[in-house]
Amino acid sequence: MSVGLGTMPGMGEVILGGEAVRAGVVTRHELARWYTPLYRGVFVRKGVEVTLRDRAVGAWLATGRKGVIAGLAAAALHGAAWIDADIPIEVAGVKRRSHAGLITRSEVIATDEIVRRAGLPVTSRTRTAFDLGRQLDRAEALARLDALMWNQPFSIDEVAELADRRPRAPGVGQLRDLLPLIDGGAASPRQSRLRLWLLDCGFPRPQTQIPVLEGSRPVAFLDMGWPEYQVAVEYDGDHHRKNRDQYVKDIARLRMLEALGWIVIRVIAEDRPAHWLERTEAALQSRGCRLAATELQLFVRTLAA
């Protein structure tokens, strides 16, 4: 009897407990002693680091080897960054009850929307983008779409065509609104959220990963900004401030950029959006940029306070 993908013991592989026992791969005693439950009926060897792929294999096995890995897990298997290994695994195309760590979706996945990744059936990059843009809240969705694009470009037109074929899919309106905003130059989810605040508040669309040149030589790359006004917005993670050597390098870099004529708005996690948005607006206005916000964009600014 073949026990298939993810069923051989040792090295942390995932097994279907009952099937592995019947096949003689492990005994019941070995299963109880050396393995720990991952999902209902699915086990992984104790003491090993469980990867996202392990959990995806386990989820697929738990659904009877049916369905397709979807959502954030699919994005991770496509290579998108910033996805934790312990996220719930989504399996689409199955009619089974969800349980802890496993989300099932009965939505049909067309054959041309399925690819193989890490030995598993996974939604294609186009279908993964279609799902992320619909199923997550707006800011999270844009961050995940940016990360998927950063890893490897996908066709926004193909995602839009899929939306046209499925106009009644839940959340497709949000997806359509987000597609023009996707930018593969966002190097972190936080950068995506900063950019969305700027766009929602009526700022001109910022360019990402801006090269700063001395002559023809790039001396820095800025997170986002407006080269024509030499104004940039950069997010400083905690490691920049807690690591003294990095902090010293950041200060030297900032002084170099200022010497080259740039105004750099540095944003930290504790900053309220209203504070850095006001500083950004003042910097742009000082360089001759006049913002013309709509009533809705002005209202969004009140939410930033």
Secondary structure, 3 states (H helix, E strand, C coil): CCCCCCCCCCCCCEEEHHHHHHCCCCCHHHHHHHEEEEECCEEEECCCCCCHHHHHHHHHHHCCCCCEEEHHHHHHHCCCCCCCCCCCEEEECCCCCCECCEEEECCCCCHHHEEEECCEEEECHHHHHHHHHHHCCHHHHHHHHHHHHHHCCCCHHHHHHHHHHCCCCCCHHHHHHHHHHCCCCCCCHHHHHHHHHHHHCCCCCCEEEEEEEECCEEEEEEEEEECCCCEEEEECCHHHHHCHHHHHHHHHHHHHHHHCCCEEEEECCCCCHHHHHHHHHHHHHHCCCCCCCCHHHHHHHHHHC
